[in-house]
Amino acid sequence: MPSIDGVLFDYGRTLVTFTYPTDELLRVLREFRPRIEAAIAVRAPEAETILRDVLLPMERYVDSTSEDEVDYSAVYGASWERAGLKLPDELLHEILDAEQQ
C-alpha cells in the first residue's frame, strides 16, 4: 500500500471545481417542499423558484473574489430569508445536509 505524504483541503474552490448539480438540487428541494410549506404555513414556491431565488444567489456570493472566510450556514439561512422564506434552523440544516449528499 502506498504511503500518504500529505492531504489537501480546498474549501474555497481554489483548486477544485465541479459542474453545478442542478437536477440533484431540484430533486432535494422537491422532496422538502411539504416540510417548507408546513414551516411557513403557506404554499411553498416551486423547486425551480427556490433554486433561482435562494441557491443561485448564495452561490454567487460564495463565489465572490473576496478572500474573507464565509460562515456558510449563516449565508445559507440569510439567502432563504432574502427570498422571503424564514425557516427554522433545524430544517435549514436538514435541507443543506441533503443538498450535500
N, CA, C and O atoms as CSV, one atom per row, in Angstrom:
chain,resi,resn,atom,element,x,y,z
A,1,MET,N,N,0.847,-1.168,0.000
A,1,MET,CA,C,0.000,0.000,0.000
A,1,MET,C,C,0.897,1.237,0.000
A,1,MET,O,O,1.829,1.315,0.800
A,2,PRO,N,N,0.630,2.213,-0.890
A,2,PRO,CA,C,1.462,3.421,-0.932
A,2,PRO,C,C,1.231,4.273,0.314
A,2,PRO,O,O,0.141,4.280,0.887
A,3,SER,N,N,2.260,4.979,0.715
A,3,SER,CA,C,2.129,5.861,1.877
A,3,SER,C,C,1.514,7.190,1.446
A,3,SER,O,O,1.596,7.584,0.282
A,4,ILE,N,N,0.906,7.862,2.398
A,4,ILE,CA,C,0.317,9.176,2.141
A,4,ILE,C,C,1.304,10.221,2.616
A,4,ILE,O,O,1.699,10.226,3.782
A,5,ASP,N,N,1.707,11.110,1.711
A,5,ASP,CA,C,2.675,12.148,2.051
A,5,ASP,C,C,2.010,13.452,2.470
A,5,ASP,O,O,2.652,14.301,3.089
A,6,GLY,N,N,0.753,13.622,2.147
A,6,GLY,CA,C,0.075,14.862,2.508
A,6,GLY,C,C,-1.396,14.793,2.161
A,6,GLY,O,O,-1.828,13.949,1.376
A,7,VAL,N,N,-2.149,15.685,2.751
A,7,VAL,CA,C,-3.581,15.793,2.495
A,7,VAL,C,C,-3.879,17.256,2.206
A,7,VAL,O,O,-3.387,18.140,2.908
A,8,LEU,N,N,-4.671,17.517,1.194
A,8,LEU,CA,C,-5.017,18.879,0.813
A,8,LEU,C,C,-6.504,19.098,1.047
A,8,LEU,O,O,-7.338,18.337,0.555
A,9,PHE,N,N,-6.828,20.134,1.796
A,9,PHE,CA,C,-8.213,20.538,1.985
A,9,PHE,C,C,-8.417,21.843,1.226
A,9,PHE,O,O,-7.739,22.834,1.498
A,10,ASP,N,N,-9.336,21.848,0.285
A,10,ASP,CA,C,-9.609,23.034,-0.521
A,10,ASP,C,C,-11.040,23.470,-0.246
A,10,ASP,O,O,-11.979,22.922,-0.822
A,11,TYR,N,N,-11.209,24.447,0.624
A,11,TYR,CA,C,-12.538,24.907,0.989
A,11,TYR,C,C,-13.007,26.092,0.166
A,11,TYR,O,O,-14.161,26.498,0.298
A,12,GLY,N,N,-12.180,26.648,-0.655
A,12,GLY,CA,C,-12.558,27.872,-1.341
A,12,GLY,C,C,-12.645,27.763,-2.841
A,12,GLY,O,O,-12.562,28.780,-3.530
A,13,ARG,N,N,-12.808,26.570,-3.376
A,13,ARG,CA,C,-12.847,26.356,-4.826
A,13,ARG,C,C,-11.592,26.898,-5.491
A,13,ARG,O,O,-11.624,27.343,-6.639
A,14,THR,N,N,-10.513,26.858,-4.776
A,14,THR,CA,C,-9.252,27.351,-5.294
A,14,THR,C,C,-8.657,26.369,-6.291
A,14,THR,O,O,-8.150,26.766,-7.340
A,15,LEU,N,N,-8.720,25.102,-5.963
A,15,LEU,CA,C,-8.076,24.081,-6.783
A,15,LEU,C,C,-9.065,23.122,-7.436
A,15,LEU,O,O,-8.735,22.465,-8.423
A,16,VAL,N,N,-10.272,23.042,-6.890
A,16,VAL,CA,C,-11.240,22.062,-7.365
A,16,VAL,C,C,-12.507,22.792,-7.803
A,16,VAL,O,O,-13.011,23.655,-7.085
A,17,THR,N,N,-13.015,22.447,-8.969
A,17,THR,CA,C,-14.292,22.976,-9.429
A,17,THR,C,C,-15.164,21.797,-9.840
A,17,THR,O,O,-14.674,20.678,-9.990
A,18,PHE,N,N,-16.430,22.044,-10.018
A,18,PHE,CA,C,-17.346,20.979,-10.397
A,18,PHE,C,C,-18.500,21.576,-11.185
A,18,PHE,O,O,-18.698,22.790,-11.193
A,19,THR,N,N,-19.247,20.724,-11.836
A,19,THR,CA,C,-20.447,21.141,-12.547
A,19,THR,C,C,-21.567,21.298,-11.530
A,19,THR,O,O,-21.795,20.405,-10.713
A,20,TYR,N,N,-22.263,22.418,-11.574
A,20,TYR,CA,C,-23.336,22.676,-10.611
A,20,TYR,C,C,-24.410,21.597,-10.747
A,20,TYR,O,O,-24.909,21.362,-11.847
A,21,PRO,N,N,-24.773,20.934,-9.637
A,21,PRO,CA,C,-25.693,19.784,-9.685
A,21,PRO,C,C,-27.168,20.201,-9.689
A,21,PRO,O,O,-27.908,19.881,-8.759
A,22,THR,N,N,-27.582,20.900,-10.715
A,22,THR,CA,C,-28.934,21.459,-10.779
A,22,THR,C,C,-30.018,20.403,-10.586
A,22,THR,O,O,-30.910,20.584,-9.757
A,23,ASP,N,N,-29.958,19.318,-11.328
A,23,ASP,CA,C,-31.012,18.296,-11.248
A,23,ASP,C,C,-31.105,17.693,-9.854
A,23,ASP,O,O,-32.202,17.478,-9.339
A,24,GLU,N,N,-29.968,17.422,-9.250
A,24,GLU,CA,C,-29.955,16.833,-7.914
A,24,GLU,C,C,-30.517,17.810,-6.883
A,24,GLU,O,O,-31.264,17.411,-5.990
A,25,LEU,N,N,-30.158,19.090,-7.006
A,25,LEU,CA,C,-30.672,20.092,-6.069
A,25,LEU,C,C,-32.179,20.270,-6.227
A,25,LEU,O,O,-32.893,20.419,-5.235
A,26,LEU,N,N,-32.662,20.256,-7.453
A,26,LEU,CA,C,-34.104,20.356,-7.673
A,26,LEU,C,C,-34.831,19.173,-7.040
A,26,LEU,O,O,-35.907,19.342,-6.467
A,27,ARG,N,N,-34.259,17.990,-7.137
A,27,ARG,CA,C,-34.865,16.806,-6.515
A,27,ARG,C,C,-34.972,16.996,-5.006
A,27,ARG,O,O,-36.019,16.728,-4.416
A,28,VAL,N,N,-33.889,17.459,-4.381
A,28,VAL,CA,C,-33.890,17.682,-2.930
A,28,VAL,C,C,-34.942,18.724,-2.564
A,28,VAL,O,O,-35.706,18.527,-1.619
A,29,LEU,N,N,-34.986,19.820,-3.295
A,29,LEU,CA,C,-35.954,20.877,-2.986
A,29,LEU,C,C,-37.386,20.380,-3.140
A,29,LEU,O,O,-38.253,20.737,-2.342
A,30,ARG,N,N,-37.642,19.564,-4.153
A,30,ARG,CA,C,-38.990,19.000,-4.325
A,30,ARG,C,C,-39.356,18.109,-3.148
A,30,ARG,O,O,-40.492,18.135,-2.673
A,31,GLU,N,N,-38.398,17.323,-2.679
A,31,GLU,CA,C,-38.658,16.434,-1.542
A,31,GLU,C,C,-38.962,17.221,-0.266
A,31,GLU,O,O,-39.748,16.768,0.566
A,32,PHE,N,N,-38.351,18.387,-0.106
A,32,PHE,CA,C,-38.538,19.175,1.111
A,32,PHE,C,C,-39.705,20.162,1.031
A,32,PHE,O,O,-40.049,20.770,2.045
A,33,ARG,N,N,-40.317,20.339,-0.122
A,33,ARG,CA,C,-41.400,21.327,-0.245
A,33,ARG,C,C,-42.516,21.133,0.769
A,33,ARG,O,O,-42.972,22.124,1.339
A,34,PRO,N,N,-42.986,19.907,1.031
A,34,PRO,CA,C,-44.040,19.768,2.047
A,34,PRO,C,C,-43.599,20.270,3.428
A,34,PRO,O,O,-44.393,20.877,4.146
A,35,ARG,N,N,-42.369,20.027,3.795
A,35,ARG,CA,C,-41.880,20.493,5.095
A,35,ARG,C,C,-41.672,22.002,5.095
A,35,ARG,O,O,-41.879,22.659,6.114
A,36,ILE,N,N,-41.264,22.550,3.959
A,36,ILE,CA,C,-41.127,24.005,3.853
A,36,ILE,C,C,-42.506,24.644,3.997
A,36,ILE,O,O,-42.666,25.631,4.715
A,37,GLU,N,N,-43.503,24.078,3.310
A,37,GLU,CA,C,-44.870,24.596,3.418
A,37,GLU,C,C,-45.364,24.553,4.853
A,37,GLU,O,O,-45.981,25.507,5.326
A,38,ALA,N,N,-45.100,23.457,5.549
A,38,ALA,CA,C,-45.529,23.344,6.946
A,38,ALA,C,C,-44.855,24.406,7.810
A,38,ALA,O,O,-45.467,24.941,8.734
A,39,ALA,N,N,-43.606,24.706,7.511
A,39,ALA,CA,C,-42.856,25.676,8.317
A,39,ALA,C,C,-43.309,27.111,8.075
A,39,ALA,O,O,-43.301,27.926,8.998
A,40,ILE,N,N,-43.704,27.429,6.843
A,40,ILE,CA,C,-44.076,28.817,6.538
A,40,ILE,C,C,-45.588,29.020,6.515
A,40,ILE,O,O,-46.063,30.150,6.401
A,41,ALA,N,N,-46.341,27.933,6.623
A,41,ALA,CA,C,-47.808,27.964,6.720
A,41,ALA,C,C,-48.496,28.551,5.482
A,41,ALA,O,O,-49.637,29.008,5.560
A,42,VAL,N,N,-47.813,28.536,4.370
A,42,VAL,CA,C,-48.411,28.898,3.073
A,42,VAL,C,C,-47.778,27.996,2.016
A,42,VAL,O,O,-46.820,27.275,2.293
A,43,ARG,N,N,-48.317,28.045,0.824
A,43,ARG,CA,C,-47.765,27.222,-0.262
A,43,ARG,C,C,-46.313,27.618,-0.528
A,43,ARG,O,O,-45.996,28.797,-0.683
A,44,ALA,N,N,-45.453,26.630,-0.576
A,44,ALA,CA,C,-44.030,26.873,-0.848
A,44,ALA,C,C,-43.828,27.131,-2.336
A,44,ALA,O,O,-44.557,26.589,-3.168
A,45,PRO,N,N,-42.851,27.948,-2.669
A,45,PRO,CA,C,-42.531,28.149,-4.086
A,45,PRO,C,C,-42.106,26.824,-4.735
A,45,PRO,O,O,-41.690,25.886,-4.055
A,46,GLU,N,N,-42.221,26.775,-6.038
A,46,GLU,CA,C,-41.749,25.600,-6.772
A,46,GLU,C,C,-40.239,25.459,-6.587
A,46,GLU,O,O,-39.546,26.433,-6.290
A,47,ALA,N,N,-39.745,24.249,-6.763
A,47,ALA,CA,C,-38.312,23.980,-6.578
A,47,ALA,C,C,-37.459,24.878,-7.473
A,47,ALA,O,O,-36.419,25.376,-7.041
A,48,GLU,N,N,-37.893,25.086,-8.711
A,48,GLU,CA,C,-37.131,25.931,-9.634
A,48,GLU,C,C,-37.030,27.371,-9.126
A,48,GLU,O,O,-36.007,28.031,-9.310
A,49,THR,N,N,-38.092,27.847,-8.490
A,49,THR,CA,C,-38.093,29.200,-7.934
A,49,THR,C,C,-37.137,29.291,-6.751
A,49,THR,O,O,-36.405,30.271,-6.615
A,50,ILE,N,N,-37.142,28.273,-5.898
A,50,ILE,CA,C,-36.222,28.259,-4.752
A,50,ILE,C,C,-34.781,28.215,-5.247
A,50,ILE,O,O,-33.914,28.909,-4.715
A,51,LEU,N,N,-34.531,27.405,-6.254
A,51,LEU,CA,C,-33.179,27.340,-6.818
A,51,LEU,C,C,-32.751,28.720,-7.318
A,51,LEU,O,O,-31.647,29.176,-7.021
A,52,ARG,N,N,-33.623,29.379,-8.074
A,52,ARG,CA,C,-33.309,30.691,-8.648
A,52,ARG,C,C,-33.173,31.780,-7.584
A,52,ARG,O,O,-32.272,32.615,-7.661
A,53,ASP,N,N,-34.065,31.772,-6.592
A,53,ASP,CA,C,-34.117,32.875,-5.628
A,53,ASP,C,C,-33.276,32.661,-4.377
A,53,ASP,O,O,-32.937,33.622,-3.686
A,54,VAL,N,N,-32.936,31.407,-4.081
A,54,VAL,CA,C,-32.190,31.104,-2.853
A,54,VAL,C,C,-30.787,30.591,-3.162
A,54,VAL,O,O,-29.794,31.199,-2.763
A,55,LEU,N,N,-30.713,29.480,-3.867
A,55,LEU,CA,C,-29.419,28.803,-4.022
A,55,LEU,C,C,-28.477,29.502,-4.996
A,55,LEU,O,O,-27.288,29.633,-4.705
A,56,LEU,N,N,-28.970,29.948,-6.131
A,56,LEU,CA,C,-28.071,30.585,-7.100
A,56,LEU,C,C,-27.501,31.912,-6.594
A,56,LEU,O,O,-26.310,32.158,-6.781
A,57,PRO,N,N,-28.307,32.784,-5.956
A,57,PRO,CA,C,-27.702,33.996,-5.387
A,57,PRO,C,C,-26.663,33.680,-4.307
A,57,PRO,O,O,-25.649,34.369,-4.194
A,58,MET,N,N,-26.920,32.639,-3.521
A,58,MET,CA,C,-25.962,32.248,-2.496
A,58,MET,C,C,-24.654,31.778,-3.139
A,58,MET,O,O,-23.573,32.101,-2.645
A,59,GLU,N,N,-24.742,31.032,-4.214
A,59,GLU,CA,C,-23.534,30.567,-4.900
A,59,GLU,C,C,-22.733,31.738,-5.457
A,59,GLU,O,O,-21.503,31.728,-5.414
A,60,ARG,N,N,-23.421,32.737,-5.975
A,60,ARG,CA,C,-22.714,33.919,-6.479
A,60,ARG,C,C,-21.969,34.618,-5.348
A,60,ARG,O,O,-20.846,35.086,-5.534
A,61,TYR,N,N,-22.596,34.686,-4.175
A,61,TYR,CA,C,-21.950,35.310,-3.019
A,61,TYR,C,C,-20.720,34.509,-2.598
A,61,TYR,O,O,-19.648,35.079,-2.391
A,62,VAL,N,N,-20.867,33.208,-2.474
A,62,VAL,CA,C,-19.761,32.342,-2.051
A,62,VAL,C,C,-18.651,32.353,-3.092
A,62,VAL,O,O,-17.475,32.232,-2.746
A,63,ASP,N,N,-19.012,32.496,-4.364
A,63,ASP,CA,C,-18.037,32.505,-5.458
A,63,ASP,C,C,-17.301,33.833,-5.608
A,63,ASP,O,O,-16.405,33.948,-6.445
A,64,SER,N,N,-17.663,34.831,-4.816
A,64,SER,CA,C,-17.047,36.148,-4.968
A,64,SER,C,C,-15.536,36.044,-4.811
A,64,SER,O,O,-15.024,35.063,-4.271
A,65,THR,N,N,-14.843,37.042,-5.277
A,65,THR,CA,C,-13.378,37.020,-5.248
A,65,THR,C,C,-12.807,37.398,-3.892
A,65,THR,O,O,-11.588,37.406,-3.719
A,66,SER,N,N,-13.658,37.708,-2.935
A,66,SER,CA,C,-13.191,38.055,-1.594
A,66,SER,C,C,-12.460,36.870,-0.973
A,66,SER,O,O,-12.839,35.717,-1.174
A,67,GLU,N,N,-11.424,37.166,-0.227
A,67,GLU,CA,C,-10.675,36.111,0.451
A,67,GLU,C,C,-11.142,35.925,1.889
A,67,GLU,O,O,-10.552,35.147,2.638
A,68,ASP,N,N,-12.202,36.637,2.280
A,68,ASP,CA,C,-12.739,36.510,3.631
A,68,ASP,C,C,-13.377,35.139,3.817
A,68,ASP,O,O,-13.964,34.578,2.891
A,69,GLU,N,N,-13.249,34.610,5.036
A,69,GLU,CA,C,-13.924,33.359,5.373
A,69,GLU,C,C,-15.428,33.582,5.286
A,69,GLU,O,O,-15.910,34.678,5.573
A,70,VAL,N,N,-16.160,32.573,4.900
A,70,VAL,CA,C,-17.609,32.657,4.796
A,70,VAL,C,C,-18.220,31.670,5.776
A,70,VAL,O,O,-17.883,30.486,5.761
A,71,ASP,N,N,-19.125,32.157,6.637
A,71,ASP,CA,C,-19.894,31.273,7.515
A,71,ASP,C,C,-21.039,30.732,6.664
A,71,ASP,O,O,-22.088,31.366,6.544
A,72,TYR,N,N,-20.830,29.566,6.081
A,72,TYR,CA,C,-21.752,29.028,5.089
A,72,TYR,C,C,-23.163,28.887,5.648
A,72,TYR,O,O,-24.134,29.196,4.956
A,73,SER,N,N,-23.291,28.422,6.893
A,73,SER,CA,C,-24.621,28.253,7.490
A,73,SER,C,C,-25.348,29.584,7.598
A,73,SER,O,O,-26.543,29.665,7.317
A,74,ALA,N,N,-24.634,30.625,8.004
A,74,ALA,CA,C,-25.251,31.948,8.132
A,74,ALA,C,C,-25.647,32.490,6.760
A,74,ALA,O,O,-26.734,33.047,6.604
A,75,VAL,N,N,-24.782,32.330,5.778
A,75,VAL,CA,C,-25.081,32.788,4.415
A,75,VAL,C,C,-26.267,32.016,3.855
A,75,VAL,O,O,-27.125,32.586,3.181
A,76,TYR,N,N,-26.313,30.723,4.135
A,76,TYR,CA,C,-27.401,29.866,3.663
A,76,TYR,C,C,-28.739,30.337,4.234
A,76,TYR,O,O,-29.703,30.523,3.491
A,77,GLY,N,N,-28.795,30.529,5.546
A,77,GLY,CA,C,-30.032,30.987,6.180
A,77,GLY,C,C,-30.456,32.358,5.686
A,77,GLY,O,O,-31.638,32.594,5.440
A,78,ALA,N,N,-29.493,33.266,5.540
A,78,ALA,CA,C,-29.793,34.619,5.063
A,78,ALA,C,C,-30.320,34.592,3.631
A,78,ALA,O,O,-31.179,35.399,3.273
A,79,SER,N,N,-29.821,33.685,2.820
A,79,SER,CA,C,-30.277,33.574,1.440
A,79,SER,C,C,-31.749,33.148,1.391
A,79,SER,O,O,-32.519,33.672,0.585
A,80,TRP,N,N,-32.136,32.215,2.237
A,80,TRP,CA,C,-33.542,31.810,2.323
A,80,TRP,C,C,-34.399,32.981,2.786
A,80,TRP,O,O,-35.480,33.217,2.245
A,81,GLU,N,N,-33.919,33.714,3.788
A,81,GLU,CA,C,-34.692,34.853,4.311
A,81,GLU,C,C,-34.864,35.945,3.263
A,81,GLU,O,O,-35.949,36.515,3.140
A,82,ARG,N,N,-33.807,36.248,2.501
A,82,ARG,CA,C,-33.910,37.261,1.450
A,82,ARG,C,C,-34.968,36.886,0.414
A,82,ARG,O,O,-35.569,37.757,-0.216
A,83,ALA,N,N,-35.188,35.591,0.246
A,83,ALA,CA,C,-36.212,35.126,-0.695
A,83,ALA,C,C,-37.596,35.079,-0.037
A,83,ALA,O,O,-38.561,34.620,-0.648
A,84,GLY,N,N,-37.689,35.558,1.217
A,84,GLY,CA,C,-38.971,35.592,1.912
A,84,GLY,C,C,-39.348,34.297,2.590
A,84,GLY,O,O,-40.515,34.085,2.917
A,85,LEU,N,N,-38.371,33.419,2.809
A,85,LEU,CA,C,-38.630,32.112,3.404
A,85,LEU,C,C,-37.847,31.970,4.708
A,85,LEU,O,O,-36.691,31.546,4.707
A,86,LYS,N,N,-38.484,32.328,5.810
A,86,LYS,CA,C,-37.852,32.210,7.131
A,86,LYS,C,C,-38.136,30.809,7.647
A,86,LYS,O,O,-39.258,30.502,8.049
A,87,LEU,N,N,-37.107,29.956,7.635
A,87,LEU,CA,C,-37.265,28.565,8.052
A,87,LEU,C,C,-36.545,28.324,9.369
A,87,LEU,O,O,-35.568,29.008,9.676
A,88,PRO,N,N,-37.019,27.353,10.155
A,88,PRO,CA,C,-36.320,27.004,11.391
A,88,PRO,C,C,-34.909,26.501,11.083
A,88,PRO,O,O,-34.674,25.862,10.058
A,89,ASP,N,N,-33.986,26.797,11.981
A,89,ASP,CA,C,-32.593,26.389,11.778
A,89,ASP,C,C,-32.456,24.887,11.545
A,89,ASP,O,O,-31.663,24.459,10.706
A,90,GLU,N,N,-33.221,24.088,12.281
A,90,GLU,CA,C,-33.126,22.630,12.129
A,90,GLU,C,C,-33.515,22.195,10.716
A,90,GLU,O,O,-32.859,21.333,10.131
A,91,LEU,N,N,-34.574,22.784,10.169
A,91,LEU,CA,C,-34.996,22.447,8.808
A,91,LEU,C,C,-33.956,22.910,7.794
A,91,LEU,O,O,-33.644,22.188,6.848
A,92,LEU,N,N,-33.421,24.111,7.990
A,92,LEU,CA,C,-32.357,24.589,7.100
A,92,LEU,C,C,-31.180,23.624,7.104
A,92,LEU,O,O,-30.624,23.307,6.052
A,93,HIS,N,N,-30.804,23.158,8.290
A,93,HIS,CA,C,-29.684,22.223,8.397
A,93,HIS,C,C,-29.997,20.921,7.655
A,93,HIS,O,O,-29.133,20.378,6.966
A,94,GLU,N,N,-31.215,20.424,7.790
A,94,GLU,CA,C,-31.588,19.176,7.113
A,94,GLU,C,C,-31.574,19.338,5.593
A,94,GLU,O,O,-31.117,18.447,4.877
A,95,ILE,N,N,-32.070,20.467,5.106
A,95,ILE,CA,C,-32.064,20.709,3.658
A,95,ILE,C,C,-30.626,20.811,3.162
A,95,ILE,O,O,-30.261,20.198,2.159
A,96,LEU,N,N,-29.821,21.581,3.866
A,96,LEU,CA,C,-28.416,21.739,3.479
A,96,LEU,C,C,-27.694,20.397,3.487
A,96,LEU,O,O,-26.920,20.097,2.577
A,97,ASP,N,N,-27.945,19.597,4.507
A,97,ASP,CA,C,-27.319,18.275,4.589
A,97,ASP,C,C,-27.736,17.409,3.400
A,97,ASP,O,O,-26.901,16.722,2.811
A,98,ALA,N,N,-29.014,17.438,3.046
A,98,ALA,CA,C,-29.490,16.643,1.905
A,98,ALA,C,C,-28.881,17.140,0.596
A,98,ALA,O,O,-28.588,16.343,-0.295
A,99,GLU,N,N,-28.688,18.459,0.477
A,99,GLU,CA,C,-28.067,19.009,-0.733
A,99,GLU,C,C,-26.637,18.515,-0.902
A,99,GLU,O,O,-26.158,18.359,-2.025
A,100,GLN,N,N,-25.967,18.274,0.200
A,100,GLN,CA,C,-24.555,17.894,0.152
A,100,GLN,C,C,-24.347,16.402,-0.095
A,100,GLN,O,O,-23.211,15.962,-0.272
A,101,GLN,N,N,-25.417,15.626,-0.109
A,101,GLN,CA,C,-25.289,14.173,-0.301
A,101,GLN,C,C,-24.900,13.829,-1.720
A,101,GLN,O,O,-24.750,12.653,-2.052
